[in-house]
Amino acid sequence: ARIVDRWKPIRRSDGLTGASRKCGRTAEAQAQTKGAIVALRKRGDGQGRRKKLAARRDSHEGAPSRDEFAGRLMEAIRRAGETRPIRYDPDGFTLVSQKGEYHLRNAFRAYCLAKDRARMFRDAVAIWFADMRLPEKYEDVNPDLLPKVVRRTEYDASLPERNGDGGEARGTMPWLIGDHLAVVAAYDLPECIAYLMPQNVAARWGVAYEKALRDAFANLLEISGEPFENPQPGLYVSPWRDNHDASRLLLTDRIRRLDVKGDHVAMVPNRDTLLVTGSADSAGLARMAEIAAAALDEPYWVSALPVRLTDGGWVRFMPDAEHPSFQHYKSLRTRSIGADYGEQQETLKRLFELDDADILVSSYFVGEKRATRGYVSYCVWTDGLTQVLPQTDVVAFMFPDKPGERCAVAADWDSVFSTMAEAMTPVGSYPERYRVSQSPTPDQLSAMGARDVTEYLSGLRAPGDWGT
């Protein structure tokens, strides 16, 4: 049977509420929970499991390449009944059609790690047709609305105006958590989760997006009665593993009741993991970082940036530089921001190509220090080019026309920005980028303490398949 025929809008006739139907889904999802996080909860570390996951991720155990996966998926979507043209964009790793873009990174990663790859592939096809299952009436979709906490760049890249000089975001952002997470309304289907954009909600059902989010939040409360798991004093882990654990970050009243030292600090490394501990709990912060690092090796990651709960809501959090876990959290932050910059980079490239703008969208590079296992980010500022640079730990300056060792030097970001601030124009994006066209003079390089690039970047190795 063609998938399209199976996915006609369903009118609710089973007499069950959305929460009642989800009880069965929750039990099934819990049975399929990944082993890495479970092992970490029982043991104090996850290094062995993390190494196995990394090896499996890198080898993909006979899985197709990214291009092969995209080709097979595109063909399966056509066989399932799609008649509109579909184009594969290998740079962005997306399928593009009149209905929009289908980002394949999560689907491909989930496919490579899945035990039942055939089912995972069917689910990937299902996502394409999810909009065909939307009910005609809002009262029919309401019971299955849930809020989704996602990376801000996944929902809206918050890009500058297309000429690159302004700072106006492209879309509507009803709810933000910190400055890096967004809350969107989603229609929760058994096979997939369909994100609902504000303009679509208003056009299809004549309902304000804020109302859809409030209704989704009420449904989330209804299915979130279980207590948090408590693997050690002061550390709490979400128990649901129903693809909506990260969204429980919105349940601030429940989180405030958790007994922690200091302020409540939380992380949502992937959609099935919410971690909470206290800002003054060194052991809790250390264990939370370990669990988050392992959770990032699973599919559908969200963010490795911790947030702290204040009277006004969640705000970014980072331990002090003297904290024993500071370097671990800095590495997690580098990984997470690398993923954000990667998604943003492909979108910016396409926008500049449409405008025939001769602007280079510089990459956010990440290297792992062999000695410390910490991560360092860097970008390249090339003489003679107009670029938009990401904010990184280190800036490498390339002077192709200069011979010898002075053709490539580097300096810390803070020193570069204090010296070159007038030549670095923020473009108003998230994450922020800076437009540059004027390269530093020899005196400016001296003022920022620029040294040979190998002094900064020696001893680094590529970290894996995340980031850019």
N, C-alpha and C positions, 0 to 999 in steps of 0.2 A: 504494500500500500504506500502511496506517495505520502511523504511527511506532511505536505500541505493539507491533504484530506484529513489527516488525524488531528490537525491543529486548528480547526475552526473554533471560533470563540465558544467557550463553554458557559452555559447558563447554570448557576448553582441550583441544584435540585436535591442535594444529598442531605439537606437540613443541618449540616455541620457549619460551625463558625470557622473562620480562617485559623484561629488558634487550635481548635480541635483537630483539624486536618494536619496541622504542623506537628502535633505530638508524634504521629507515626513517622514523619520525615525526620524529626529530631533523633529518634531512636535509631533509625537506619543510618543517619549521618554519623552518630556516635560510634556505631559499629565499624565505620570505615575510617576512623580517625587515624591520622598518620602516627607512626611509631616514635618519631624523633622527640616530640614534645612530651609524650607519655613517659618515655625513658628518662627525660630530664627531670620530670616531676618525681620520679622514684629514686633517681640517683642525683648526685651533686653536679654532674657534668654531662656533656653530650658530645664530647670530642669524637668518640668512636663512631657514633651514629652520623654525626656531621660529615666525617670523612667518607663514610659509605654513600651518603646522599650526594656529596660533591662528586665522587667517582661516577655514580650513576647518572648525575646530571650532565657531566662532561662527556661521557661515552654515549648516553642516551640508549644504551643497550640495544643497538640495532634499529633505533628509530630513524625515520627519514630525516633529511636535512630540512632546514626551514623552508627553502624554496619548494622541495618535494611535498612537504606537508601542506603548504599553501595551495599548490596545484591540485592535490588530491581533494582538499576541502572544497575548492572552487568547483571542481567537477561534480562532487557529491551534492553540492547546493543546486547546481543546474539540474542534475537528475531528479532531485526532490521537487522540482517544479518552478525554479526561479527562471523567469524569462527576460529579466532586465540585464543589460550588459554588466559584467563584473570585470574589474581590472585588478591585477596584483601589483602592489607597490613594494618591491623588495627592500628599499631603503627604510621605509617606515614599518615594514613587516605588517602590512594591512591589506585587506580586500576593500576595494572602493567601488561604490555603485551610486545610483541616484538616491538611495535611501541613506547614504552616509558612509562612514568608515567602520570597518570591523577590525579592531586591533587583535592580532593573533598571538602576542607574546604569552599571555596567560593560558590560552587554549593549548598552545604548543608545549609549554612547560608541564601543564597538567597531563597531557597526553604522554609525554616522555616518562613521567614518574608513575603513571597509572598501572595497576595490575591488570585491569580490564580495559585495554586500549580501544577495543571495538566500541564499548559503551561510551567511553570518553569522546571518541570521534563522533558518535551519533549526537551526543550532547553539544558538541561544537557546531554541528549542522543545525541543531535545534535553536541555538542562539540567533542564527541568521533570520529565522522565521518567527521569532518571538512576538514581533509586533502584530502578526496575523491572529494571535490568540487574545488580543485585548478585547474585553467585552464592550458592547455598545453603550451600556449604561454605567454611570459611576457607582451606583449602589451595588452593582455586580463585581466591580473591581475592588471596591473599598475593603472587603474582608481580607484580601490578600496583598494589601499595600504594606510595605515595610520600609523604614528608612535605611539607606546604605551609606556608611562612612567610607569614602574613597579618597585617593590622592587628588588633590586639587587639579593637578595637571591632567588627570584622567578624565575629569568632568569638563573643565574649562581651562585652557592653557593660560588665561589671563595675559594674552599677548598685547603688545603695543599696537597702535594703529599701523596700517599696512605700509605706510611710508617709513616706518621705523623710528619716527621722531616723537610720537605722542606717547600717551600712557593709558589709553582707554581700553578697558577689558572688552572682550568680544561678547561675553554672555552674561547671564544673570546668575548670581551666586547667593541664593536665599540664606543659607546657613553656612558659616565657616567655623571650623575648630582650629584654634591657633591661626596660622596663616597658610598652612600646608595641607589641611584636610577639608573636604567639602561633604555636605550631607545632601543626598539626592533621594527622591522617592523612587521606589522600585516595585514592580509587580512580581510577586514570588510564585513562580511556576514550579511544578515538581522537577522538570528537566533543566530549567535554567532560570535566571533572574534577569528581567527586562528593566533597564533603567528608563525612567520617564522624564523627559525634558520639560521645562516649564511651558514652552510654546505648544508642545503636543498635548499636555494636560488641558490647557485652556481651549485649544482648538477642538479636541475630541469630546470633552465632557463639559466644557464651560465652567470649570472649577478653578479657583485660584490655587496656585502652587502651594502657598502657605497652608491652605486647608488640607491639601493632599499630604503634606508633611506632618501636620498635626494628627491626622487620622492614622498615618503610618506609625507615628510614635505611640499612639494608643494601642495599636496592635502589637507593637514590640513589647510594651509593658505586660500585655496579656500572656505572652509566651515566655516570660523571663522570670518565672517564680522560683527556680532552683537556686540554692545558695552557691556562692563562689567556692571553688576548691581552695584549700589552704595547705599547700605542700610544706610550708615552714612558717613559723611565727612571723607575721607582718607581710607575707607575700600571698597574693590571691590570683587565681587563674580562672578564667571563664569556663564553665562546665558544658556549654551547649554543643559546640562544634556542629552547628547547623547552617553554616555559611553566613551567619549574622552576628557572630561574637564581637567583631570589631564595632558593630553598630551599638552594642551595649555601652559604649563610651558615652552615649547620650543619657544614660540612666544615672545622672549625677546624684540624685537623692539616695539611691541604693549604694553608690560608691562611697558617699560621705559616711555611711554607717559602718564601713569596714574599719577595723582597728589597726591603725598604722602609726608610725613615729613621724611626726612632722606633717607636712602637707601631703595630700594624696597625689602620687605620680603614676601615670599610666602609659602603656605602649600598646599599639595594635599592629604588630609586624605582619600579620596576614589576616584574612577575613575570618578565620576560625580561632583566633587567639586574641584575648584581651588580658593584659597583665596589670596588676595594681600593687604598689608598695608605697612606702613612706619616704619623703625627701631626706629624713634624718636616719634612715635605716641602711647602713652601709652593706650589711649582708643581703638585705632584700634587693637593693639596687644591683649588687653584683650578680645575684642569681637571676634577676629579671633580664639583665643584659645577656646572660648565657642562653636563656630560653628564647629570647628574641632573635639572637643570632641563628639558632637552629631553625626557628620558625621561618626565617627569611629564605631558607633553602627549600621550602615547600612552595607550591603554586599559589597564585592569587595573593601576593604580598601587598600590603598597604603602605606602612611607613615604619621606619626605625627611629623616628624622632619622638622622644618622650615629651609628655605634656604634664603640667601641674595644675591642679584644680584650685581656683581662687573663687572669691565671692562673685566675680564677673564671668566665671566660666573657665574653660581650659586655655592655658597659655603655654608657649614653648618652655621647656625645661632642659637644663644642662648642669651636671654636677660641676663644682668648682674645680679649677685646674689642679688643686692639691688633692682632690678626692682620689682614693685608690682605684675607682672605676672610671675615671675621666677618660683615659685613652681608649677604653673599650667603647664608651659611648660616643667618643669622637669618631671612631672607625665606623660605628653603625650610622652615625649622621652622614658621613661621607658616602656610604653606600646608598642611603636613601635619597639624598639630594642628587646623586649621580643618575638614579632612575628618573627623577623628575626632569633633570636637564636633558636626558636622552629623549623623552617624549616631546619635550618642548622644541628640541633642535630640529626634528623632522618637520614639525608644523611650520616653524619659521622658515626653513629652507623652501618649502612649497610656496609660502606667501611671497618671499622675495623673488622666486622664479616667476610667479604670476605677474609681478610688477616689473620684471626685468631689472631689478635692483642688483647692482654689482656689490653685494655685501656678503662676506663670508660669515657663516654661523659657526663659531669656533666650538670645538668639542670639549667636553668635560672629561679629562683623562684621569684614571685612578691607577695607582700602583701600590703594591703591598710591600712593605719593608721586610726583607728576609729576616733581619735580626729580631725585630720586635713584633712582627705580624700585624702591625698597625697599618693604616691606609693613609696615603697622601694623594691629594687631588692637585692637578695642574692644568693650565691651558697655555696656548701658544699665541703670542702677539707678534705677527709677522710684519716686518717693515714694508711699506708701500701698499698695504691693503686696508680697505675699510672693513671692520669686523664688529661683531657683537660678542663680547667675551663673557663667559660665566665667571662667577666669583669662586675662586679656588684657593688652596693653601699657597701655591707657588705659581708665579707667572714666568714663563720662559720667553725670552725675546729672541727672535730669529732675524738676522740681517744677511740675507742670501748674497748680497753684493760685497760683503766684507770678507776678506780672506782670514784664515787663521782662527785662533781661539775666540776672538771677539765676535764671531758670527753667531754664537749661541751663548747667551748668558741668562741668568735667572735671579729672581729676588722674591722675598715674601710678599704676599698680597698687601698687608698693611703698609709696608714700606713703599710699594708701588703706588698705592692709592694716595698716600699722603704726599707723594712727590708729583703725581700725574693727575690729580683730581680734576683739574680744569679741562683736561683732554679726555676724560672718561665720563660720558653722559649716560646716566641711567635711563633705560627705555621704558620702564614701568611694567615689566613683565613679572611673572612668578614662575620659577625663581628669578631673581633680578639678573639682568644682563646689562653690560655697559658697552656703548658704542664708541669705538676708537678709530681714528684714521691717522693721527699724528704720532709717530714713533718717538721715544725719548731720545734726547741728545746725550752725548758722552757725559756731560756734567750731570744731567739728571740720572743717568745710570749709576754714576759715582755716588750721588746723594742718596739713592735708595739702597746702596750696598750690593749692587749686582755682582755676581761672581760667575765663574764658568758653570755651565748648566750641569755638568757631571757631578759637581759638589752637592747639588740638590737632589738629583734624580738617580744617582748611582745606587746599586743595591736594591732596586725595585723590580718586581715582576708583575705580570698581568694577573689580576685577581680572579677572573672567571667570566661568566657570561652576562653579568648584570652591569648596569650603568651604560656608558658609551665608550 
